[in-house]
Amino acid sequence: MGKKKDSLEDMKDEALRRQDNLAADIDELLDRVNPVNAFQRWKNEAKDSTKSFFVADSGAVKPVPVAGLVGGALGLLAVTAGAIVLVTRTPKDGIYYDRDYSKK
């Protein structure tokens, strides 16, 4: 009818077990808030995320993201080349030319 009373030894074991669990929780919390460990975790997650974007689970390279990256790089190269051409073709010192390149 009443609760079974634990022996003093059982209560002592329970208290030690809880103390060990609390110490482990505190150690884990300190490990998580340590800036060096947090940065390392963030770096690993970023690396894994990037790798999973370009590499399939089978280990093969995914062609679509790679093609997009290469296309973007080529587009950036074309825009840069166009900007260089525009800058080098712009008249300097306020001297403008007609279409036949004679001075006005």
BELUR-V476615 format. One line per field, one symbol per residue. psi: psi as a letter, one per 40 degrees, with the letter a starting at -180 (. if undefined). A space follows every 50 residues. Layout:
BEGIN
psi: ???
END
This chain:
BEGIN
psi: diihhiidddddddddddddddddddddddddehdddddddddddddddd dddehideeihhddddddddddddddddddddddddddehiifehiiade fii.
END
